[in-house]
Amino acid sequence: MTKAEIVAVIAQRTGMEKVNIQEIVEEFMNVLKSSLANGENVYLRGFGSFIIKRRAEKTGRNISKNTTIIIPAHNIPAFKPAKTFVEEVKNHVK
């Protein structure tokens, strides 16, 4: 499902204009990204958590040059679904 499809479904279900829904979805994503960029986790009860995971420094290989490189420690965004979310997806049969 694409962002445009999400906007269309929400607009249909709520009766609101697609333009307004588009702005809300975009702003939600902006708030989510800026919160994670500032080191704040985002918790959505019943849905899941958008969290920051810390990756430790590690050694990697550049196989084309046959050299060893150091990959510095860095943060990555991750999503941890809520138990109710997992159960709903797990039990949904097509």
C-alpha positions as a Markdown table, in Angstrom:
| # | Residue | x | y | z |
|---|---|---|---|---|
| 1 | Met | 0.0 | 0.0 | 0.0 |
| 2 | Thr | 1.4 | 3.4 | -1.0 |
| 3 | Lys | 1.0 | 6.7 | 0.8 |
| 4 | Ala | -1.5 | 7.9 | -1.9 |
| 5 | Glu | -3.6 | 4.7 | -1.3 |
| 6 | Ile | -3.5 | 5.4 | 2.5 |
| 7 | Val | -4.7 | 8.9 | 1.9 |
| 8 | Ala | -7.5 | 7.7 | -0.4 |
| 9 | Val | -8.7 | 5.1 | 2.1 |
| 10 | Ile | -8.7 | 7.6 | 5.0 |
| 11 | Ala | -10.5 | 10.2 | 2.9 |
| 12 | Gln | -13.1 | 7.7 | 1.9 |
| 13 | Arg | -13.7 | 6.5 | 5.5 |
| 14 | Thr | -13.8 | 9.9 | 7.1 |
| 15 | Gly | -15.4 | 11.9 | 4.3 |
| 16 | Met | -12.7 | 14.5 | 4.5 |
| 17 | Glu | -10.9 | 16.0 | 1.5 |
| 18 | Lys | -7.8 | 14.1 | 0.2 |
| 19 | Val | -5.8 | 17.4 | 0.3 |
| 20 | Asn | -6.4 | 17.7 | 4.0 |
| 21 | Ile | -5.6 | 14.1 | 4.7 |
| 22 | Gln | -2.5 | 14.4 | 2.6 |
| 23 | Glu | -1.3 | 17.3 | 4.8 |
| 24 | Ile | -2.1 | 15.4 | 8.0 |
| 25 | Val | -0.2 | 12.2 | 6.9 |
| 26 | Glu | 2.8 | 14.3 | 5.7 |
| 27 | Glu | 2.9 | 16.2 | 9.0 |
| 28 | Phe | 2.6 | 13.0 | 11.0 |
| 29 | Met | 5.6 | 11.6 | 9.1 |
| 30 | Asn | 7.6 | 14.8 | 9.7 |
| 31 | Val | 6.9 | 14.8 | 13.4 |
| 32 | Leu | 7.9 | 11.1 | 13.5 |
| 33 | Lys | 11.1 | 11.7 | 11.6 |
| 34 | Ser | 12.1 | 14.8 | 13.6 |
| 35 | Ser | 11.4 | 13.0 | 16.9 |
| 36 | Leu | 13.6 | 10.0 | 16.0 |
| 37 | Ala | 16.3 | 12.4 | 14.7 |
| 38 | Asn | 16.3 | 14.1 | 18.1 |
| 39 | Gly | 16.7 | 10.8 | 19.9 |
| 40 | Glu | 13.1 | 10.5 | 21.1 |
| 41 | Asn | 11.2 | 7.2 | 20.7 |
| 42 | Val | 7.6 | 7.4 | 19.6 |
| 43 | Tyr | 5.1 | 5.2 | 21.3 |
| 44 | Leu | 1.6 | 4.5 | 19.8 |
| 45 | Arg | -0.4 | 2.4 | 22.2 |
| 46 | Gly | -2.0 | -0.6 | 20.5 |
| 47 | Phe | 0.1 | 0.0 | 17.3 |
| 48 | Gly | 3.7 | -0.1 | 18.2 |
| 49 | Ser | 6.9 | 1.9 | 18.9 |
| 50 | Phe | 9.2 | 3.7 | 16.6 |
| 51 | Ile | 12.6 | 3.4 | 18.4 |
| 52 | Ile | 16.2 | 4.3 | 17.8 |
| 53 | Lys | 18.6 | 1.4 | 17.8 |
| 54 | Arg | 22.4 | 1.9 | 18.3 |
| 55 | Arg | 24.7 | -0.1 | 16.1 |
| 56 | Ala | 28.2 | -0.6 | 17.5 |
| 57 | Glu | 31.3 | 0.1 | 15.5 |
| 58 | Lys | 32.4 | -2.9 | 13.5 |
| 59 | Thr | 34.9 | -4.0 | 10.9 |
| 60 | Gly | 33.8 | -4.6 | 7.3 |
| 61 | Arg | 35.4 | -5.6 | 4.1 |
| 62 | Asn | 35.6 | -3.8 | 0.7 |
| 63 | Ile | 35.8 | -6.9 | -1.5 |
| 64 | Ser | 36.5 | -4.9 | -4.7 |
| 65 | Lys | 39.7 | -3.4 | -3.2 |
| 66 | Asn | 40.3 | -6.3 | -0.8 |
| 67 | Thr | 40.7 | -3.9 | 2.2 |
| 68 | Thr | 39.3 | -3.8 | 5.7 |
| 69 | Ile | 37.2 | -0.7 | 6.7 |
| 70 | Ile | 35.9 | 0.5 | 10.0 |
| 71 | Ile | 32.1 | 1.1 | 10.0 |
| 72 | Pro | 31.5 | 3.7 | 12.7 |
| 73 | Ala | 28.8 | 3.4 | 15.4 |
| 74 | His | 25.5 | 4.8 | 14.3 |
| 75 | Asn | 21.8 | 5.0 | 15.1 |
| 76 | Ile | 19.1 | 3.4 | 13.0 |
| 77 | Pro | 15.3 | 3.7 | 13.2 |
| 78 | Ala | 13.3 | 0.6 | 14.0 |
| 79 | Phe | 9.7 | -0.4 | 14.5 |
| 80 | Lys | 8.5 | -2.7 | 17.3 |
| 81 | Pro | 4.9 | -3.7 | 16.8 |
| 82 | Ala | 2.5 | -3.9 | 19.8 |
| 83 | Lys | 1.4 | -7.4 | 20.9 |
| 84 | Thr | -2.2 | -6.7 | 19.7 |
| 85 | Phe | -0.9 | -5.6 | 16.3 |
| 86 | Val | 1.2 | -8.8 | 16.0 |
| 87 | Glu | -1.8 | -11.0 | 17.0 |
| 88 | Glu | -4.1 | -9.3 | 14.5 |
| 89 | Val | -1.7 | -9.8 | 11.6 |
| 90 | Lys | -0.8 | -13.3 | 12.7 |
| 91 | Asn | -4.4 | -14.4 | 12.9 |
| 92 | His | -5.6 | -12.7 | 9.7 |
| 93 | Val | -6.1 | -15.4 | 7.1 |
| 94 | Lys | -6.9 | -14.5 | 3.4 |
